[in-house]
Amino acid sequence: MINVIASISVKSSHLASFIEIFKANIPSVLAEEGCIEYTANIDFITEIPVQLLDANTVTIVEKWQSIDHLYAHLNAPHMLEYKAKVTDMVDDLSIKILQAV
């Protein structure tokens, strides 16, 4: 199993629109072969001192059966359409691809 954590820094003026577009794409992603989990998350404010908060970051948590499924996801037509819609809304993107030990 492959775990993916993607941190997307969204322009503050576009945050609501970005989330709406992302959520509309979730059913298509969940229908992909090999997709186990695909969720968008925003910071949950706590008093835990080591927590880094950023109101403009959307964190995507994904689980895939294999790296081949992840590659297929990245090139799926609905993902290419999603990327085209949100490109101008995004300031930065970082991604971690992980496997359990």
PDB file as gemmi writes it, atoms N, CA and C in Angstrom:
CRYST1    1.000    1.000    1.000  90.00  90.00  90.00 P 1                      
ATOM      1  N   MET A   1       0.851  -1.182   0.000  1.00  0.00           N  
ATOM      2  CA  MET A   1       0.000   0.000   0.000  1.00  0.00           C  
ATOM      3  C   MET A   1       0.892   1.239   0.000  1.00  0.00           C  
ATOM      4  N   ILE A   2       0.462   2.244  -0.727  1.00  0.00           N  
ATOM      5  CA  ILE A   2       1.154   3.520  -0.829  1.00  0.00           C  
ATOM      6  C   ILE A   2       0.292   4.586  -0.152  1.00  0.00           C  
ATOM      7  N   ASN A   3       0.924   5.377   0.708  1.00  0.00           N  
ATOM      8  CA  ASN A   3       0.255   6.502   1.353  1.00  0.00           C  
ATOM      9  C   ASN A   3       0.809   7.787   0.752  1.00  0.00           C  
ATOM     10  N   VAL A   4      -0.082   8.736   0.501  1.00  0.00           N  
ATOM     11  CA  VAL A   4       0.329  10.011  -0.081  1.00  0.00           C  
ATOM     12  C   VAL A   4      -0.205  11.129   0.802  1.00  0.00           C  
ATOM     13  N   ILE A   5       0.680  12.076   1.111  1.00  0.00           N  
ATOM     14  CA  ILE A   5       0.294  13.296   1.817  1.00  0.00           C  
ATOM     15  C   ILE A   5       0.679  14.455   0.905  1.00  0.00           C  
ATOM     16  N   ALA A   6      -0.315  15.156   0.412  1.00  0.00           N  
ATOM     17  CA  ALA A   6      -0.069  16.308  -0.453  1.00  0.00           C  
ATOM     18  C   ALA A   6      -0.510  17.563   0.276  1.00  0.00           C  
ATOM     19  N   SER A   7       0.383  18.534   0.344  1.00  0.00           N  
ATOM     20  CA  SER A   7       0.070  19.823   0.961  1.00  0.00           C  
ATOM     21  C   SER A   7      -0.042  20.864  -0.139  1.00  0.00           C  
ATOM     22  N   ILE A   8      -1.226  21.443  -0.254  1.00  0.00           N  
ATOM     23  CA  ILE A   8      -1.486  22.409  -1.314  1.00  0.00           C  
ATOM     24  C   ILE A   8      -1.734  23.769  -0.682  1.00  0.00           C  
ATOM     25  N   SER A   9      -0.847  24.711  -0.967  1.00  0.00           N  
ATOM     26  CA  SER A   9      -1.007  26.081  -0.488  1.00  0.00           C  
ATOM     27  C   SER A   9      -1.859  26.824  -1.513  1.00  0.00           C  
ATOM     28  N   VAL A  10      -3.026  27.267  -1.062  1.00  0.00           N  
ATOM     29  CA  VAL A  10      -4.005  27.886  -1.954  1.00  0.00           C  
ATOM     30  C   VAL A  10      -4.063  29.388  -1.670  1.00  0.00           C  
ATOM     31  N   LYS A  11      -4.175  30.173  -2.730  1.00  0.00           N  
ATOM     32  CA  LYS A  11      -4.339  31.623  -2.562  1.00  0.00           C  
ATOM     33  C   LYS A  11      -5.594  31.858  -1.724  1.00  0.00           C  
ATOM     34  N   SER A  12      -5.474  32.695  -0.693  1.00  0.00           N  
ATOM     35  CA  SER A  12      -6.579  32.864   0.257  1.00  0.00           C  
ATOM     36  C   SER A  12      -7.883  33.280  -0.410  1.00  0.00           C  
ATOM     37  N   SER A  13      -7.802  34.058  -1.455  1.00  0.00           N  
ATOM     38  CA  SER A  13      -9.019  34.513  -2.130  1.00  0.00           C  
ATOM     39  C   SER A  13      -9.704  33.394  -2.926  1.00  0.00           C  
ATOM     40  N   HIS A  14      -9.023  32.252  -3.072  1.00  0.00           N  
ATOM     41  CA  HIS A  14      -9.564  31.144  -3.862  1.00  0.00           C  
ATOM     42  C   HIS A  14      -9.825  29.887  -3.038  1.00  0.00           C  
ATOM     43  N   LEU A  15      -9.647  29.958  -1.737  1.00  0.00           N  
ATOM     44  CA  LEU A  15      -9.731  28.753  -0.910  1.00  0.00           C  
ATOM     45  C   LEU A  15     -11.086  28.060  -1.027  1.00  0.00           C  
ATOM     46  N   ALA A  16     -12.169  28.783  -0.901  1.00  0.00           N  
ATOM     47  CA  ALA A  16     -13.503  28.175  -0.966  1.00  0.00           C  
ATOM     48  C   ALA A  16     -13.756  27.535  -2.337  1.00  0.00           C  
ATOM     49  N   SER A  17     -13.369  28.223  -3.400  1.00  0.00           N  
ATOM     50  CA  SER A  17     -13.550  27.676  -4.753  1.00  0.00           C  
ATOM     51  C   SER A  17     -12.699  26.435  -4.957  1.00  0.00           C  
ATOM     52  N   PHE A  18     -11.466  26.466  -4.472  1.00  0.00           N  
ATOM     53  CA  PHE A  18     -10.580  25.304  -4.597  1.00  0.00           C  
ATOM     54  C   PHE A  18     -11.204  24.086  -3.921  1.00  0.00           C  
ATOM     55  N   ILE A  19     -11.677  24.268  -2.694  1.00  0.00           N  
ATOM     56  CA  ILE A  19     -12.268  23.153  -1.952  1.00  0.00           C  
ATOM     57  C   ILE A  19     -13.502  22.614  -2.679  1.00  0.00           C  
ATOM     58  N   GLU A  20     -14.314  23.488  -3.216  1.00  0.00           N  
ATOM     59  CA  GLU A  20     -15.512  23.071  -3.954  1.00  0.00           C  
ATOM     60  C   GLU A  20     -15.130  22.223  -5.176  1.00  0.00           C  
ATOM     61  N   ILE A  21     -14.151  22.676  -5.934  1.00  0.00           N  
ATOM     62  CA  ILE A  21     -13.699  21.936  -7.119  1.00  0.00           C  
ATOM     63  C   ILE A  21     -13.086  20.596  -6.711  1.00  0.00           C  
ATOM     64  N   PHE A  22     -12.282  20.607  -5.652  1.00  0.00           N  
ATOM     65  CA  PHE A  22     -11.655  19.374  -5.180  1.00  0.00           C  
ATOM     66  C   PHE A  22     -12.721  18.356  -4.760  1.00  0.00           C  
ATOM     67  N   LYS A  23     -13.670  18.805  -3.953  1.00  0.00           N  
ATOM     68  CA  LYS A  23     -14.718  17.892  -3.476  1.00  0.00           C  
ATOM     69  C   LYS A  23     -15.542  17.311  -4.622  1.00  0.00           C  
ATOM     70  N   ALA A  24     -15.764  18.092  -5.666  1.00  0.00           N  
ATOM     71  CA  ALA A  24     -16.529  17.603  -6.817  1.00  0.00           C  
ATOM     72  C   ALA A  24     -15.791  16.474  -7.540  1.00  0.00           C  
ATOM     73  N   ASN A  25     -14.477  16.438  -7.412  1.00  0.00           N  
ATOM     74  CA  ASN A  25     -13.655  15.430  -8.087  1.00  0.00           C  
ATOM     75  C   ASN A  25     -13.499  14.148  -7.250  1.00  0.00           C  
ATOM     76  N   ILE A  26     -13.794  14.196  -5.958  1.00  0.00           N  
ATOM     77  CA  ILE A  26     -13.572  13.048  -5.074  1.00  0.00           C  
ATOM     78  C   ILE A  26     -14.284  11.785  -5.552  1.00  0.00           C  
ATOM     79  N   PRO A  27     -15.565  11.815  -5.936  1.00  0.00           N  
ATOM     80  CA  PRO A  27     -16.208  10.570  -6.384  1.00  0.00           C  
ATOM     81  C   PRO A  27     -15.499   9.905  -7.561  1.00  0.00           C  
ATOM     82  N   SER A  28     -14.988  10.695  -8.487  1.00  0.00           N  
ATOM     83  CA  SER A  28     -14.253  10.125  -9.626  1.00  0.00           C  
ATOM     84  C   SER A  28     -12.972   9.448  -9.174  1.00  0.00           C  
ATOM     85  N   VAL A  29     -12.287  10.058  -8.219  1.00  0.00           N  
ATOM     86  CA  VAL A  29     -11.043   9.469  -7.718  1.00  0.00           C  
ATOM     87  C   VAL A  29     -11.343   8.187  -6.944  1.00  0.00           C  
ATOM     88  N   LEU A  30     -12.346   8.218  -6.076  1.00  0.00           N  
ATOM     89  CA  LEU A  30     -12.684   7.023  -5.294  1.00  0.00           C  
ATOM     90  C   LEU A  30     -13.119   5.857  -6.183  1.00  0.00           C  
ATOM     91  N   ALA A  31     -13.600   6.164  -7.376  1.00  0.00           N  
ATOM     92  CA  ALA A  31     -14.009   5.113  -8.310  1.00  0.00           C  
ATOM     93  C   ALA A  31     -12.831   4.503  -9.067  1.00  0.00           C  
ATOM     94  N   GLU A  32     -11.664   5.121  -8.959  1.00  0.00           N  
ATOM     95  CA  GLU A  32     -10.486   4.602  -9.656  1.00  0.00           C  
ATOM     96  C   GLU A  32     -10.053   3.264  -9.070  1.00  0.00           C  
ATOM     97  N   GLU A  33      -9.575   2.388  -9.942  1.00  0.00           N  
ATOM     98  CA  GLU A  33      -9.029   1.115  -9.488  1.00  0.00           C  
ATOM     99  C   GLU A  33      -7.829   1.380  -8.582  1.00  0.00           C  
ATOM    100  N   GLY A  34      -7.828   0.749  -7.422  1.00  0.00           N  
ATOM    101  CA  GLY A  34      -6.700   0.857  -6.505  1.00  0.00           C  
ATOM    102  C   GLY A  34      -6.801   1.957  -5.474  1.00  0.00           C  
ATOM    103  N   CYS A  35      -7.822   2.812  -5.565  1.00  0.00           N  
ATOM    104  CA  CYS A  35      -7.979   3.886  -4.589  1.00  0.00           C  
ATOM    105  C   CYS A  35      -8.631   3.341  -3.329  1.00  0.00           C  
ATOM    106  N   ILE A  36      -7.966   3.552  -2.201  1.00  0.00           N  
ATOM    107  CA  ILE A  36      -8.481   3.109  -0.912  1.00  0.00           C  
ATOM    108  C   ILE A  36      -9.060   4.293  -0.132  1.00  0.00           C  
ATOM    109  N   GLU A  37      -8.386   5.429  -0.215  1.00  0.00           N  
ATOM    110  CA  GLU A  37      -8.824   6.624   0.529  1.00  0.00           C  
ATOM    111  C   GLU A  37      -8.373   7.867  -0.225  1.00  0.00           C  
ATOM    112  N   TYR A  38      -9.198   8.921  -0.168  1.00  0.00           N  
ATOM    113  CA  TYR A  38      -8.865  10.182  -0.828  1.00  0.00           C  
ATOM    114  C   TYR A  38      -9.679  11.271  -0.140  1.00  0.00           C  
ATOM    115  N   THR A  39      -9.037  12.058   0.716  1.00  0.00           N  
ATOM    116  CA  THR A  39      -9.756  13.081   1.471  1.00  0.00           C  
ATOM    117  C   THR A  39      -8.996  14.407   1.471  1.00  0.00           C  
ATOM    118  N   ALA A  40      -9.752  15.487   1.516  1.00  0.00           N  
ATOM    119  CA  ALA A  40      -9.188  16.824   1.679  1.00  0.00           C  
ATOM    120  C   ALA A  40      -9.358  17.223   3.137  1.00  0.00           C  
ATOM    121  N   ASN A  41      -8.333  17.855   3.686  1.00  0.00           N  
ATOM    122  CA  ASN A  41      -8.331  18.220   5.096  1.00  0.00           C  
ATOM    123  C   ASN A  41      -7.781  19.631   5.275  1.00  0.00           C  
ATOM    124  N   ILE A  42      -8.323  20.326   6.267  1.00  0.00           N  
ATOM    125  CA  ILE A  42      -7.774  21.618   6.667  1.00  0.00           C  
ATOM    126  C   ILE A  42      -7.362  21.509   8.130  1.00  0.00           C  
ATOM    127  N   ASP A  43      -6.559  22.462   8.574  1.00  0.00           N  
ATOM    128  CA  ASP A  43      -6.052  22.408   9.948  1.00  0.00           C  
ATOM    129  C   ASP A  43      -7.174  22.422  10.974  1.00  0.00           C  
ATOM    130  N   PHE A  44      -7.027  21.553  11.955  1.00  0.00           N  
ATOM    131  CA  PHE A  44      -7.908  21.510  13.114  1.00  0.00           C  
ATOM    132  C   PHE A  44      -7.152  22.213  14.227  1.00  0.00           C  
ATOM    133  N   ILE A  45      -7.679  23.332  14.674  1.00  0.00           N  
ATOM    134  CA  ILE A  45      -6.963  24.170  15.639  1.00  0.00           C  
ATOM    135  C   ILE A  45      -7.018  23.543  17.029  1.00  0.00           C  
ATOM    136  N   THR A  46      -5.834  23.374  17.606  1.00  0.00           N  
ATOM    137  CA  THR A  46      -5.707  22.842  18.962  1.00  0.00           C  
ATOM    138  C   THR A  46      -4.736  23.715  19.740  1.00  0.00           C  
ATOM    139  N   GLU A  47      -4.514  23.349  20.972  1.00  0.00           N  
ATOM    140  CA  GLU A  47      -3.517  24.041  21.786  1.00  0.00           C  
ATOM    141  C   GLU A  47      -2.223  23.239  21.887  1.00  0.00           C  
ATOM    142  N   ILE A  48      -2.051  22.267  21.026  1.00  0.00           N  
ATOM    143  CA  ILE A  48      -0.822  21.480  21.009  1.00  0.00           C  
ATOM    144  C   ILE A  48       0.287  22.365  20.443  1.00  0.00           C  
ATOM    145  N   PRO A  49       1.326  22.629  21.233  1.00  0.00           N  
ATOM    146  CA  PRO A  49       2.301  23.664  20.857  1.00  0.00           C  
ATOM    147  C   PRO A  49       3.131  23.367  19.609  1.00  0.00           C  
ATOM    148  N   VAL A  50       3.310  22.129  19.221  1.00  0.00           N  
ATOM    149  CA  VAL A  50       4.151  21.844  18.054  1.00  0.00           C  
ATOM    150  C   VAL A  50       3.371  21.880  16.742  1.00  0.00           C  
ATOM    151  N   GLN A  51       2.070  22.081  16.829  1.00  0.00           N  
ATOM    152  CA  GLN A  51       1.255  22.103  15.623  1.00  0.00           C  
ATOM    153  C   GLN A  51       1.541  23.351  14.803  1.00  0.00           C  
ATOM    154  N   LEU A  52       1.778  23.148  13.507  1.00  0.00           N  
ATOM    155  CA  LEU A  52       1.960  24.251  12.578  1.00  0.00           C  
ATOM    156  C   LEU A  52       0.630  24.490  11.870  1.00  0.00           C  
ATOM    157  N   LEU A  53       0.122  25.689  11.997  1.00  0.00           N  
ATOM    158  CA  LEU A  53      -1.175  26.021  11.400  1.00  0.00           C  
ATOM    159  C   LEU A  53      -0.992  26.903  10.172  1.00  0.00           C  
ATOM    160  N   ASP A  54      -1.781  26.635   9.162  1.00  0.00           N  
ATOM    161  CA  ASP A  54      -1.793  27.463   7.959  1.00  0.00           C  
ATOM    162  C   ASP A  54      -3.200  27.409   7.379  1.00  0.00           C  
ATOM    163  N   ALA A  55      -3.919  28.480   7.518  1.00  0.00           N  
ATOM    164  CA  ALA A  55      -5.318  28.528   7.086  1.00  0.00           C  
ATOM    165  C   ALA A  55      -5.488  28.354   5.582  1.00  0.00           C  
ATOM    166  N   ASN A  56      -4.420  28.533   4.816  1.00  0.00           N  
ATOM    167  CA  ASN A  56      -4.519  28.441   3.358  1.00  0.00           C  
ATOM    168  C   ASN A  56      -3.961  27.137   2.793  1.00  0.00           C  
ATOM    169  N   THR A  57      -3.689  26.174   3.659  1.00  0.00           N  
ATOM    170  CA  THR A  57      -3.178  24.892   3.192  1.00  0.00           C  
ATOM    171  C   THR A  57      -4.259  23.827   3.279  1.00  0.00           C  
ATOM    172  N   VAL A  58      -4.442  23.121   2.170  1.00  0.00           N  
ATOM    173  CA  VAL A  58      -5.333  21.974   2.120  1.00  0.00           C  
ATOM    174  C   VAL A  58      -4.426  20.748   2.029  1.00  0.00           C  
ATOM    175  N   THR A  59      -4.611  19.809   2.960  1.00  0.00           N  
ATOM    176  CA  THR A  59      -3.798  18.600   2.990  1.00  0.00           C  
ATOM    177  C   THR A  59      -4.630  17.437   2.480  1.00  0.00           C  
ATOM    178  N   ILE A  60      -4.114  16.775   1.465  1.00  0.00           N  
ATOM    179  CA  ILE A  60      -4.800  15.638   0.871  1.00  0.00           C  
ATOM    180  C   ILE A  60      -4.168  14.364   1.418  1.00  0.00           C  
ATOM    181  N   VAL A  61      -4.998  13.470   1.939  1.00  0.00           N  
ATOM    182  CA  VAL A  61      -4.544  12.177   2.430  1.00  0.00           C  
ATOM    183  C   VAL A  61      -5.078  11.121   1.469  1.00  0.00           C  
ATOM    184  N   GLU A  62      -4.155  10.355   0.907  1.00  0.00           N  
ATOM    185  CA  GLU A  62      -4.515   9.350  -0.090  1.00  0.00           C  
ATOM    186  C   GLU A  62      -3.911   8.003   0.285  1.00  0.00           C  
ATOM    187  N   LYS A  63      -4.607   6.942  -0.064  1.00  0.00           N  
ATOM    188  CA  LYS A  63      -4.079   5.585   0.066  1.00  0.00           C  
ATOM    189  C   LYS A  63      -4.374   4.846  -1.229  1.00  0.00           C  
ATOM    190  N   TRP A  64      -3.336   4.198  -1.758  1.00  0.00           N  
ATOM    191  CA  TRP A  64      -3.426   3.477  -3.020  1.00  0.00           C  
ATOM    192  C   TRP A  64      -2.893   2.062  -2.835  1.00  0.00           C  
ATOM    193  N   GLN A  65      -3.457   1.121  -3.565  1.00  0.00           N  
ATOM    194  CA  GLN A  65      -3.017  -0.264  -3.458  1.00  0.00           C  
ATOM    195  C   GLN A  65      -1.581  -0.445  -3.927  1.00  0.00           C  
ATOM    196  N   SER A  66      -1.143   0.365  -4.905  1.00  0.00           N  
ATOM    197  CA  SER A  66       0.222   0.237  -5.415  1.00  0.00           C  
ATOM    198  C   SER A  66       0.663   1.545  -6.059  1.00  0.00           C  
ATOM    199  N   ILE A  67       1.953   1.635  -6.324  1.00  0.00           N  
ATOM    200  CA  ILE A  67       2.485   2.820  -6.998  1.00  0.00           C  
ATOM    201  C   ILE A  67       1.941   2.920  -8.427  1.00  0.00           C  
ATOM    202  N   ASP A  68       1.691   1.785  -9.065  1.00  0.00           N  
ATOM    203  CA  ASP A  68       1.117   1.819 -10.411  1.00  0.00           C  
ATOM    204  C   ASP A  68      -0.271   2.453 -10.402  1.00  0.00           C  
ATOM    205  N   HIS A  69      -1.053   2.182  -9.359  1.00  0.00           N  
ATOM    206  CA  HIS A  69      -2.373   2.816  -9.244  1.00  0.00           C  
ATOM    207  C   HIS A  69      -2.224   4.330  -9.062  1.00  0.00           C  
ATOM    208  N   LEU A  70      -1.229   4.746  -8.298  1.00  0.00           N  
ATOM    209  CA  LEU A  70      -0.992   6.183  -8.106  1.00  0.00           C  
ATOM    210  C   LEU A  70      -0.605   6.836  -9.434  1.00  0.00           C  
ATOM    211  N   TYR A  71       0.294   6.207 -10.191  1.00  0.00           N  
ATOM    212  CA  TYR A  71       0.666   6.757 -11.500  1.00  0.00           C  
ATOM    213  C   TYR A  71      -0.552   6.891 -12.409  1.00  0.00           C  
ATOM    214  N   ALA A  72      -1.397   5.873 -12.433  1.00  0.00           N  
ATOM    215  CA  ALA A  72      -2.606   5.926 -13.261  1.00  0.00           C  
ATOM    216  C   ALA A  72      -3.507   7.075 -12.811  1.00  0.00           C  
ATOM    217  N   HIS A  73      -3.626   7.268 -11.508  1.00  0.00           N  
ATOM    218  CA  HIS A  73      -4.429   8.363 -10.951  1.00  0.00           C  
ATOM    219  C   HIS A  73      -3.932   9.716 -11.445  1.00  0.00           C  
ATOM    220  N   LEU A  74      -2.636   9.904 -11.406  1.00  0.00           N  
ATOM    221  CA  LEU A  74      -2.061  11.200 -11.778  1.00  0.00           C  
ATOM    222  C   LEU A  74      -2.333  11.557 -13.240  1.00  0.00           C  
ATOM    223  N   ASN A  75      -2.557  10.553 -14.065  1.00  0.00           N  
ATOM    224  CA  ASN A  75      -2.801  10.786 -15.492  1.00  0.00           C  
ATOM    225  C   ASN A  75      -4.246  10.549 -15.908  1.00  0.00           C  
ATOM    226  N   ALA A  76      -5.132  10.319 -14.949  1.00  0.00           N  
ATOM    227  CA  ALA A  76      -6.545  10.094 -15.261  1.00  0.00           C  
ATOM    228  C   ALA A  76      -7.161  11.367 -15.850  1.00  0.00           C  
ATOM    229  N   PRO A  77      -8.047  11.239 -16.821  1.00  0.00           N  
ATOM    230  CA  PRO A  77      -8.659  12.426 -17.451  1.00  0.00           C  
ATOM    231  C   PRO A  77      -9.292  13.389 -16.449  1.00  0.00           C  
ATOM    232  N   HIS A  78      -9.994  12.863 -15.443  1.00  0.00           N  
ATOM    233  CA  HIS A  78     -10.625  13.776 -14.472  1.00  0.00           C  
ATOM    234  C   HIS A  78      -9.582  14.524 -13.635  1.00  0.00           C  
ATOM    235  N   MET A  79      -8.393  13.930 -13.446  1.00  0.00           N  
ATOM    236  CA  MET A  79      -7.346  14.635 -12.711  1.00  0.00           C  
ATOM    237  C   MET A  79      -6.722  15.734 -13.565  1.00  0.00           C  
ATOM    238  N   LEU A  80      -6.564  15.478 -14.844  1.00  0.00           N  
ATOM    239  CA  LEU A  80      -6.026  16.505 -15.734  1.00  0.00           C  
ATOM    240  C   LEU A  80      -6.997  17.681 -15.826  1.00  0.00           C  
ATOM    241  N   GLU A  81      -8.284  17.386 -15.848  1.00  0.00           N  
ATOM    242  CA  GLU A  81      -9.308  18.438 -15.866  1.00  0.00           C  
ATOM    243  C   GLU A  81      -9.293  19.227 -14.550  1.00  0.00           C  
ATOM    244  N   TYR A  82      -9.201  18.516 -13.427  1.00  0.00           N  
ATOM    245  CA  TYR A  82      -9.124  19.163 -12.102  1.00  0.00           C  
ATOM    246  C   TYR A  82      -7.911  20.092 -12.043  1.00  0.00           C  
ATOM    247  N   LYS A  83      -6.748  19.602 -12.462  1.00  0.00           N  
ATOM    248  CA  LYS A  83      -5.524  20.414 -12.418  1.00  0.00           C  
ATOM    249  C   LYS A  83      -5.669  21.685 -13.235  1.00  0.00           C  
ATOM    250  N   ALA A  84      -6.288  21.577 -14.401  1.00  0.00           N  
ATOM    251  CA  ALA A  84      -6.487  22.755 -15.253  1.00  0.00           C  
ATOM    252  C   ALA A  84      -7.370  23.793 -14.552  1.00  0.00           C  
ATOM    253  N   LYS A  85      -8.360  23.328 -13.809  1.00  0.00           N  
ATOM    254  CA  LYS A  85      -9.279  24.245 -13.120  1.00  0.00           C  
ATOM    255  C   LYS A  85      -8.619  24.968 -11.956  1.00  0.00           C  
ATOM    256  N   VAL A  86      -7.684  24.315 -11.257  1.00  0.00           N  
ATOM    257  CA  VAL A  86      -7.147  24.894 -10.013  1.00  0.00           C  
ATOM    258  C   VAL A  86      -5.747  25.485 -10.141  1.00  0.00           C  
ATOM    259  N   THR A  87      -5.108  25.347 -11.280  1.00  0.00           N  
ATOM    260  CA  THR A  87      -3.719  25.791 -11.429  1.00  0.00           C  
ATOM    261  C   THR A  87      -3.501  27.219 -10.957  1.00  0.00           C  
ATOM    262  N   ASP A  88      -4.349  28.135 -11.355  1.00  0.00           N  
ATOM    263  CA  ASP A  88      -4.162  29.544 -10.988  1.00  0.00           C  
ATOM    264  C   ASP A  88      -4.536  29.838  -9.541  1.00  0.00           C  
ATOM    265  N   MET A  89      -5.136  28.879  -8.849  1.00  0.00           N  
ATOM    266  CA  MET A  89      -5.519  29.060  -7.448  1.00  0.00           C  
ATOM    267  C   MET A  89      -4.412  28.640  -6.481  1.00  0.00           C  
ATOM    268  N   VAL A  90      -3.454  27.876  -6.972  1.00  0.00           N  
ATOM    269  CA  VAL A  90      -2.441  27.246  -6.119  1.00  0.00           C  
ATOM    270  C   VAL A  90      -1.160  28.075  -6.100  1.00  0.00           C  
ATOM    271  N   ASP A  91      -0.649  28.312  -4.878  1.00  0.00           N  
ATOM    272  CA  ASP A  91       0.642  28.978  -4.707  1.00  0.00           C  
ATOM    273  C   ASP A  91       1.786  27.975  -4.696  1.00  0.00           C  
ATOM    274  N   ASP A  92       1.570  26.833  -4.050  1.00  0.00           N  
ATOM    275  CA  ASP A  92       2.655  25.865  -3.886  1.00  0.00           C  
ATOM    276  C   ASP A  92       2.062  24.489  -3.634  1.00  0.00           C  
ATOM    277  N   LEU A  93       2.852  23.467  -3.916  1.00  0.00           N  
ATOM    278  CA  LEU A  93       2.437  22.088  -3.718  1.00  0.00           C  
ATOM    279  C   LEU A  93       3.639  21.284  -3.283  1.00  0.00           C  
ATOM    280  N   SER A  94       3.453  20.474  -2.245  1.00  0.00           N  
ATOM    281  CA  SER A  94       4.479  19.506  -1.869  1.00  0.00           C  
ATOM    282  C   SER A  94       3.786  18.167  -1.655  1.00  0.00           C  
ATOM    283  N   ILE A  95       4.531  17.099  -1.912  1.00  0.00           N  
ATOM    284  CA  ILE A  95       3.931  15.778  -1.828  1.00  0.00           C  
ATOM    285  C   ILE A  95       4.912  14.802  -1.188  1.00  0.00           C  
ATOM    286  N   LYS A  96       4.382  13.937  -0.347  1.00  0.00           N  
ATOM    287  CA  LYS A  96       5.168  12.854   0.251  1.00  0.00           C  
ATOM    288  C   LYS A  96       4.493  11.551  -0.157  1.00  0.00           C  
ATOM    289  N   ILE A  97       5.291  10.623  -0.694  1.00  0.00           N  
ATOM    290  CA  ILE A  97       4.800   9.305  -1.048  1.00  0.00           C  
ATOM    291  C   ILE A  97       5.474   8.337  -0.086  1.00  0.00           C  
ATOM    292  N   LEU A  98       4.656   7.617   0.670  1.00  0.00           N  
ATOM    293  CA  LEU A  98       5.159   6.836   1.796  1.00  0.00           C  
ATOM    294  C   LEU A  98       4.716   5.388   1.719  1.00  0.00           C  
ATOM    295  N   GLN A  99       5.472   4.525   2.375  1.00  0.00           N  
ATOM    296  CA  GLN A  99       5.058   3.150   2.560  1.00  0.00           C  
ATOM    297  C   GLN A  99       5.242   2.801   4.024  1.00  0.00           C  
ATOM    298  N   ALA A 100       4.371   1.951   4.521  1.00  0.00           N  
ATOM    299  CA  ALA A 100       4.438   1.538   5.926  1.00  0.00           C  
ATOM    300  C   ALA A 100       5.681   0.683   6.143  1.00  0.00           C  
ATOM    301  N   VAL A 101       6.239   0.763   7.328  1.00  0.00           N  
ATOM    302  CA  VAL A 101       7.408  -0.059   7.675  1.00  0.00           C  
ATOM    303  C   VAL A 101       7.061  -1.118   8.687  1.00  0.00           C  
TER     304      VAL A 101                                                      
END                                                                             
